[in-house]
């Protein structure tokens, strides 16, 4: 069982690539929450577990993280791209 971790910083349009953003500016959204990310992951078809008290190593404020269960069949970049696309649609 493989768990992928998605930090909100990976999808945050307000951050640069050096600060932790891992998707393009077009797919990124402003200040994503772990609840929104978990909902988008579930729409993509994976189980998501939210951990609220966690802090991304490049940040100082805890925003939490989302653990994605059993994502063996997708690369992390594909998973992030699909999640970001659904996140944009949820906010749409």
N, C-alpha and C positions, 0 to 999 in steps of 0.2 A: 504494500500500500504506500503510494507516494503522496506526500502532502506538499502542495505548492503554497507559498505565502504571497499574499498580495497586500502591500502596504498602501495606504491612501496616497502617499507621495508618488507612487508609480503612475498615477492617473491624474495628478493635480496640474492643471494648466498654469497655475501661478508659479510653478517651479521650473528651473532649467534642467537640462539633462544632467549637468554636473551636480545639481541639488537632489537628484533622485528620480526625475520623471523618466519613464521608460516607454511611453507611447508618444506618437506625434502630437503636435499642438492641435491639429484638427480633431483628433479623437479625445484629447484630454478635456476635463471639465474643471471648473473652479471649486476648490474645497470639497472633494468627495468625502462622504461619510462611510464608515464601515457597514452601516445598515444598507445604504444604497449599493455598495459594492457587493455585499452578500446577496442582495436581491437580484442583481445583474448576473452574478455567478450561477444562481439557481435557474435563471432564465436560459443561460447557456447550456445547462443540463448537468451541472455538478453539485455535489453537496458542499455547503459552506458552513464553517464554524467561525463565529465572531469572538475575538479576544480583545476586550476593551482596554485593559490596563497596560498595553504594550506601547513602547516608544520606538519609532524608526531610528536607527543609529545616527542618522545625519540631522535629526531634529531634536528639540528639547521638550516639546509638549507631547504628552501621550495622546495619540489619535486612534490607537488600536490597530489591529490587523485582521485579515480574513484568511483562514486556512481553507484550502480547496482540496477536498478528498478525492482520491482515485482519478486523478487527471493524467493517467499514464499515456493515453492515446494522443494527447496534444502537447506541443512544445509550449514553453512558458510564454514566448512572444505571441503565439497564436491565442493562447488563453487570455492574455492581457488585451490583445486587440479586440477579441470578441466581447470581453467584459466591458471595455471602454465604449464599444459601439452600443451595447445595450444600455449602459449608463447614460450615454448621450440621448438615447431614445426615451429613457425614463424621465429625464429632465425636460425633453423636447418641448 
